[in-house]
Amino acid sequence: MIIETFQIIFDRDLQKLQSELEMYRDEQAIWHIEQSIANSAGNLCLHLIGNLNAFIGVGLAKTSYVRNRDLEFSLKDIPRASLLQQLEATRKVVEVGLSSISDKDLEGEFPILVWKEKASMEYTLIHLVTHLNYHLGQVNYHRRLLDHQIDRS
């Protein structure tokens, strides 16, 4: 039952992230950094793609994904269409990964080391879904802030 809840929430929030990227009026604004905002929406998107593929992909879906976390924050000006394709592929990886476990598996350890010490499957999945949601909120705020500036121009 709880695995189904994780599936619904991950899928909902990844679709919402796709929607947020589609709603930017100016595609270049996806990569804009405004004053004290450290990360663009594009880099946050790449970070979430890397995070979910590294942990759910490798750990649960058994993919061979190799993460380069530094590139998640240094790459720039990737076309929106490419980001959307990567997000769609990530949605599928998350679906496969979550489909491979049962509610009983939540009691055990997450199969790969995420932090300095092993953590439970349940704790790790809750962390990953809240991490996704945290950055989704940042992307939403980033988009609304920049669209508001466009409206005032």
SVG drawing of the C-alpha trace seen along z (x, -y; Angstrom):
<svg xmlns="http://www.w3.org/2000/svg" viewBox="-2 -47 34 55">
<polyline fill="none" stroke="black" stroke-width="0.4" points="0.0,0.0 2.7,-2.5 4.7,-1.7 1.7,-2.7 1.6,-6.0 5.3,-6.5 4.7,-5.7 1.8,-8.2 3.7,-11.0 7.0,-10.6 5.0,-10.4 2.9,-13.4 5.8,-15.6 7.9,-14.6 5.0,-15.4 4.7,-18.7 8.4,-19.4 7.8,-18.8 4.9,-21.2 6.9,-23.9 9.5,-23.8 6.9,-23.9 5.3,-27.0 8.4,-29.2 7.5,-31.9 11.1,-32.4 13.1,-29.2 16.4,-31.0 14.9,-32.0 15.2,-28.3 18.9,-28.9 18.7,-32.4 20.2,-33.1 18.7,-36.0 20.6,-37.9 21.0,-35.6 19.3,-32.6 22.2,-30.2 20.7,-27.6 18.7,-28.0 15.7,-25.8 17.6,-24.0 20.3,-23.0 17.8,-22.0 16.1,-19.8 19.5,-18.2 20.2,-17.7 16.9,-15.9 17.4,-13.7 20.9,-12.8 19.7,-12.1 16.8,-9.9 18.7,-8.0 21.7,-7.5 19.6,-6.2 16.3,-4.7 17.7,-3.9 20.9,-2.2 19.6,-1.0 16.2,0.3 15.8,0.4 19.4,1.8 20.4,-0.6 24.0,-1.3 23.6,-5.1 26.8,-6.9 26.2,-10.2 28.4,-13.3 27.0,-15.6 29.3,-18.5 27.8,-18.6 24.3,-18.8 25.2,-22.3 27.7,-23.4 25.9,-22.5 24.0,-25.4 21.6,-26.1 20.4,-22.6 17.3,-22.9 14.0,-22.6 13.0,-19.6 16.1,-17.7 15.3,-18.4 11.8,-17.2 13.0,-14.0 15.4,-13.3 12.6,-13.8 10.3,-11.5 13.1,-8.8 13.6,-9.4 9.9,-9.0 10.1,-5.5 13.2,-4.6 11.5,-5.6 8.4,-3.6 10.5,-0.5 12.5,-0.9 9.5,-1.3 7.7,1.6 10.6,3.9 10.0,3.6 7.2,4.5 5.9,2.9 7.9,5.6 11.1,4.3 10.6,1.0 11.7,2.6 15.1,3.5 18.1,1.4 18.3,-0.6 20.5,1.5 23.2,-1.2 24.9,-3.5 23.5,-7.0 25.0,-8.6 27.9,-7.7 25.8,-4.9 23.2,-2.5 19.6,-3.7 16.3,-1.9 14.4,-1.7 11.5,-3.6 13.7,-6.4 15.6,-6.7 12.4,-6.9 10.9,-9.5 14.1,-11.5 14.1,-11.2 10.5,-12.2 10.8,-15.2 14.1,-16.2 12.2,-16.1 9.4,-18.2 11.7,-20.7 13.5,-21.5 10.2,-21.4 9.0,-24.2 12.2,-26.2 11.6,-25.7 8.0,-26.9 9.2,-30.0 12.0,-30.7 9.5,-30.5 6.9,-32.7 9.6,-35.3 11.0,-35.5 7.6,-35.5 6.5,-38.3 9.5,-40.3 8.6,-39.8 5.1,-41.0 6.4,-44.2 8.6,-44.9"/>
</svg>
